[in-house]
Amino acid sequence: MAVQYRKMIKEDLDTFIEMRICQLREERGHGAGSAAEDIDLKPALMDYYNRHMADGTFVSWLAVDGERIVGTSGMSLVEKPPYFGCPNGKIGLLSSMFTANDYRRRGIAKELLTRVVNEAKAYGCGCVQITASDMGVLLYTDFGFVKNGNFMQYKF
């Protein structure tokens, strides 16, 4: 069966969250036993996605093969004070880009990326931002993303 693409619905959230956690673990290179993995992210992720899907500030496209979700994407649509690089202040925060191991290198991630970037554009975003994993850098640079060396983070 050919891979199909569709928007995520509420009934997909359990599987989507499982895949999101797999993605986060893969990006960190940690096994299930590491200290950072002791946190149960499922309730917080479920709360986030339910709230933001309901108000239209989170959208996801999925790649499905039959009943199986084989690829995910996500775009949080946020607004911050306007700045020269984004005069309307609306930005898309890309996340949840993940493809099941046995479906990689088939163009699925590029198709999902195209669809969520189009969602951000339709929403009126002036740019899309992502913190890319080492694995994702080639996908994003090929798509036209450019590195912004000014990104910094302060953790509490």
Secondary structure, 3 states (H helix, E strand, C coil): CCCEEEECCHHHHHHHHHHHHHHHHHHHCCCCCCHHHHCCCHHHHHHHHHHHHHCCCEECEEEEECCEEEEEEEEEEEECCCECCECCCEEEEEEEEEECHHHCCCCHHHHHHHHHHHHHHHHCCCEEECCCCCCCHHHHHHHCCCCCCCCCCCCC
